[in-house]
Amino acid sequence: MFVVTINQRDSREVGDLVPELLREFRFVDTVLPFQRSVGDELQGVVDSAALAVDVALKAIRFRRWHVGIGVGEVLPPIPERITDAEGYGLVYSRRAVNRAQKTGERIPLAVEGPDAEIAAEAEAVLRLLGQIVYTRTDAEWNVLDLMTPGARGQQKLIAQELGITTQAVSKAVIRSHWVEEWATRPAAARLLGLVYGPAALPPAALAY
């Protein structure tokens, strides 16, 4: 399981944005749906590393969230409320988001799990992807939000829809490193999936 904990960076300045981010995640295929856990924080559980990557990068895109990914069990039976869930995945996720809050000017994302070395590697790749996503302009997102990974011949259609030239679409795709992002996502997901690994710690070694 992948437990993703996301808390707001600047709620005193801009107000509570949790409902807005929850709307972004309403169609994510979850084990336990994203919901407010406490204050200006939300949590959810997915069973796909690729989905965890997608959720994390979506939160990073909006530049107002700390993201922690914990890799580990959520004990059955899965409850309806995240606040009633138990398991070491939640412990790792809490550790991760606490570290993400201390990243300063770096991308506020952290990964924790049984294999600390692979978790660090997954975190490094995700932060690089996060840097790409974080620095995109609104004009670039206007184009990218209409793109479908792997589809051919779409730039002309997007240009027509936005009323811009095909060359402008192409330049936005190149500047934003969109192709490179989607080429790297599987590697990030693969590393994230390996974090559970054979190096799992005994329960006594884990604590909040």
C-alpha positions in Angstrom: 0.0 0.0 0.0 1.0 3.6 -0.6 -0.3 6.1 2.0 -0.1 9.7 0.8 -0.3 12.5 3.4 -0.5 16.0 2.0 -0.7 19.1 4.2 -0.9 22.8 3.3 2.1 25.0 3.4 0.5 28.5 3.9 -3.1 28.1 5.1 -2.8 31.3 7.2 -2.2 33.3 4.0 -4.6 31.8 1.5 -7.2 30.0 3.7 -8.2 26.3 3.7 -7.5 24.7 0.3 -8.2 21.1 1.3 -11.7 21.0 -0.3 -10.1 22.2 -3.6 -7.4 19.5 -3.6 -10.0 16.8 -2.6 -11.9 17.7 -5.8 -8.8 17.1 -7.8 -8.5 13.6 -6.4 -12.2 12.6 -6.5 -11.7 10.2 -9.5 -8.5 8.6 -8.3 -8.8 4.8 -7.9 -8.1 4.4 -4.2 -8.2 1.8 -1.5 -9.2 4.4 1.0 -10.4 7.7 -0.6 -8.6 10.9 0.0 -10.2 12.8 2.9 -9.4 15.4 5.4 -7.4 13.8 8.3 -6.9 16.8 10.5 -6.7 20.5 10.1 -5.3 21.5 6.7 -4.2 18.0 5.9 -5.6 15.2 3.7 -4.7 11.5 3.4 -5.5 8.6 1.1 -4.4 5.1 0.3 -3.7 3.6 -3.1 -2.3 0.2 -4.1 -0.5 1.4 -7.2 2.9 3.1 -7.2 2.0 4.8 -10.5 -1.0 6.3 -8.8 1.0 7.4 -5.9 3.4 9.2 -8.2 0.5 10.8 -10.1 -1.1 12.1 -6.8 2.2 13.4 -5.5 3.0 15.3 -8.7 -0.5 16.8 -8.9 -0.1 18.2 -5.4 3.3 19.6 -6.1 1.9 21.3 -9.2 -0.2 23.6 -7.1 2.9 24.7 -5.1 1.1 24.9 -1.7 1.5 21.4 -0.3 3.9 19.2 1.5 3.7 15.6 0.3 4.7 12.5 2.2 4.5 9.0 0.7 4.6 6.0 3.1 5.1 2.5 1.7 3.7 -0.2 4.0 0.7 -2.1 5.2 -2.7 -0.7 6.1 -4.3 -3.3 8.3 -7.5 -5.0 7.3 -10.4 -4.5 7.4 -10.0 -1.1 5.7 -12.1 1.4 7.5 -14.3 4.1 5.9 -12.4 6.9 7.6 -8.6 7.4 7.3 -8.5 8.5 10.9 -9.6 4.9 11.9 -6.9 3.2 9.7 -3.9 1.5 11.3 -0.7 0.1 9.9 3.0 0.9 9.3 2.2 2.6 6.0 0.5 5.4 7.9 3.5 5.6 10.2 5.9 5.9 7.3 3.7 8.5 5.6 3.6 10.6 8.8 7.4 10.5 9.0 7.7 11.4 5.3 5.4 14.4 5.5 7.1 15.7 8.6 10.4 15.6 6.7 8.8 17.2 3.6 7.9 20.2 5.9 11.6 20.8 6.5 12.9 20.8 3.0 13.1 24.6 2.8 13.5 25.8 -0.8 13.7 22.3 -2.2 10.7 20.4 -3.5 8.6 19.5 -0.4 8.2 15.8 -1.0 9.6 12.8 0.9 9.3 9.0 0.8 9.6 6.6 3.7 9.4 2.8 3.9 11.1 -0.4 5.1 14.0 -0.1 2.6 15.4 3.3 3.5 18.1 3.2 0.7 15.5 2.6 -2.1 13.1 5.1 -0.5 15.8 7.7 -0.7 16.4 6.9 -4.4 12.6 7.0 -5.1 12.5 10.4 -3.3 15.4 11.8 -5.3 13.7 10.9 -8.7 10.3 12.2 -7.5 11.9 15.5 -6.4 13.5 15.9 -9.9 10.1 15.2 -11.5 8.5 17.6 -8.9 11.0 20.3 -9.9 9.9 20.0 -13.6 6.2 20.1 -12.6 6.6 22.9 -10.0 8.3 25.4 -12.4 5.8 25.2 -15.3 3.9 28.3 -16.3 0.2 28.7 -16.6 0.5 29.0 -20.4 2.4 25.7 -20.5 -0.3 24.0 -18.3 -3.0 25.3 -20.7 -1.4 23.1 -23.4 -0.3 20.1 -21.2 -3.7 19.7 -19.6 -5.0 18.8 -23.1 -2.2 16.3 -23.8 -2.5 12.6 -23.6 0.7 10.6 -23.0 1.6 8.4 -25.9 -1.0 9.8 -28.3 0.1 10.9 -31.8 -1.0 13.9 -33.9 -2.6 15.7 -31.0 -0.6 19.0 -31.1 -2.5 20.3 -34.2 -5.9 19.6 -32.5 -4.7 21.3 -29.3 -3.5 24.3 -31.2 -6.9 24.6 -32.9 -8.7 24.4 -29.6 -6.6 27.0 -27.9 -6.4 29.3 -31.0 -2.6 29.2 -31.2 -0.1 27.8 -33.6 1.1 24.3 -33.7 4.6 25.7 -33.3 3.5 27.3 -30.0 2.1 24.0 -28.7 5.4 22.3 -29.7 7.5 24.9 -27.9 5.4 24.6 -24.8 5.8 20.8 -24.8 9.6 21.1 -25.2 10.0 23.9 -22.6 8.0 22.1 -20.0 9.9 18.8 -20.4 6.6 17.0 -20.7 8.0 14.1 -22.7 10.8 13.6 -20.3 8.5 13.7 -17.3 6.3 10.9 -18.7 9.3 8.9 -19.7 10.6 9.1 -16.2 7.4 8.4 -14.3 7.7 4.6 -14.7 11.2 4.6 -13.2 9.9 6.6 -10.2 7.0 4.2 -9.8 9.3 1.1 -10.1 11.6 2.5 -7.4 8.6 3.4 -5.2 7.2 -0.2 -5.6 10.6 -1.6 -4.4 10.6 0.4 -1.2 8.7 -2.3 0.7 11.5 -4.7 -0.3 13.1 -7.4 1.8 14.6 -4.9 4.3 11.3 -4.5 6.2 11.9 -3.5 9.8 10.3 -5.4 12.7 7.3 -3.7 14.3 9.3 -2.8 17.4 11.5 -0.6 15.3 8.7 1.7 14.2 7.2 4.5 16.1 5.7 7.9 15.4 
